[in-house]
Amino acid sequence: MAADAGTTAQRIRYGLTGLAIAFLIVLMGSVISRASRENSPTPTNTVSNEADPSEPMAQLGVAPGAEPTDNGSTNKQ
């Protein structure tokens, strides 16, 4: 029975060491990935909108409170 306790503790130690190594590898990959994203130049927007960026509906061409247009509908008021 004493040999079983020793091998169980050793297996637990190996398992925790493996988890720690995997965690460090993922952490290093994340740091490298983030550093490469921060150093890369950002693409410029080639589409020029005169609308304020805080007005997403205006960028889509939808103006709040705009007058309805007559598109040939038969529902006249």
Summary of the structure (lengths in Angstrom):
residues: 77
radius of gyration: 30.8
end to end distance: 92.2
largest distance: 92.7
contacts: 96
relative contact order: 0.05
helix: 55%
strand: 0%
